[in-house]
Amino acid sequence: YPAVNDLSHDLNVSYGLTNLTITVYLIFIGLAPTVVGPISDVAGQRLAYLISFAVYIIANISLSL
């Protein structure tokens, strides 16, 4: 990723922490369908959408604090 050095410098964090953050994000983005898929099969897409939206809102609020 060509922008990792610039991001690390701008955010005053280490290069390793920036790479770790990107790695964790990619892991969760890959594992999310294995959780949401069965929920939508059993309970419907609306519930899966609402759960995903609630997790999104909670994550954004917690990150902003």
N, C-alpha and C positions, 0 to 999 in steps of 0.2 A: 504494500500500500504506500504510494508515494507521499501521501499527506500525513502519515503517522508522525514523522519528525516535527512537522509544523504544528500539529495538534498537541503533541507532548509539550513543546516549547510554549505555545500560547496558553495552555491550561496549567502550566507549571507542575506537571506530573512526569514520572519517569517513562521511558520508552516501553519498558516491560509492563507497566500498569496499563498503558494504552493498548498494547497488544492483548493483554489479559481481558480487558473490557470488550474488545472486538471478538475475541474467542468465545467468551461467555454468551454474548449476544447471538453469535452464529449457532452455538449449541442449543440455546433455547428456541431459536427460530426453527431449528430442525426437529426438535422434540415436541413442539406445540401441536402439530397435526396428530401425533399419536395419542394425545389426551383429548383434543377437541373432536376428532373424528368419531370415536366411539360414543361420545356424548351426543353428537348430532344424530347418530344412527339410532340410539335408544330413545332419547327424549325430544328429538326434533332440532331443526336448525335454529329456531328462535332462541331456545335456551342456550345453545352453544354460542350464539352471537352475543347474548346478554352477558354470559359469563366472561367471554373474551373482552367485551367492552368494559365490564366492571374491573377486570384485572388491569386493563389499560389505564383507566381513570385513577385507580388506586396507586399504580406504579408512578404515574406522572405527578400526582399530588405528593407522594413520599419523596420522589426525587427533587421536587421543587423546594421541599422543606430542608 
